[in-house]
């Protein structure tokens, strides 16, 4: 697909630089880009350029040409961004913090303070399905209990483990 984007990029650059481009060929090229592009931004830029190019076929006044050139410039920028190599951490998912993971496990909102009753209610709701008697497994239930404890008592250390027939906290 990179070859296709590069070919489109070269063609659009030629259109951009040509002082008197063939607007009929430009409309065909941009219609092809609008129909075949997988990139949403490129497809949107091409779709926005098509109506003005089609209007330009009927009349060739200076204002319409200026608008068409601006639209082609937008498409040119979108093609450049789509064909440019990606460096660094772009597109890499952010690592989830422990607090965010606990909140997600309990179905709690991420960016606000929580009351202890709210945490406890969310734990009870999630524990109904995660408890071994409710069809879940012991590991999932322990993870929920750890999430509840970590959110309710953020400064407390240690992890819950199942010892014998009861849960105990490791130190």
Secondary structure, DSSP 8 states (H G I E B T S, - for coil): -HHHHHHHHHHHHHHHH-TT--HHHHHHHHHHHHHH---HHHHHHHHHHHHHHHHHHH---HHHHHHHHHHHHHHHHHHHHHHS---TTTT------HHHHHHHHHT--SSS---HHHHHHHHHHHHHHHSGGGT--HHHHHHHHHHHHHHHSTT----EEEETTEEEE--
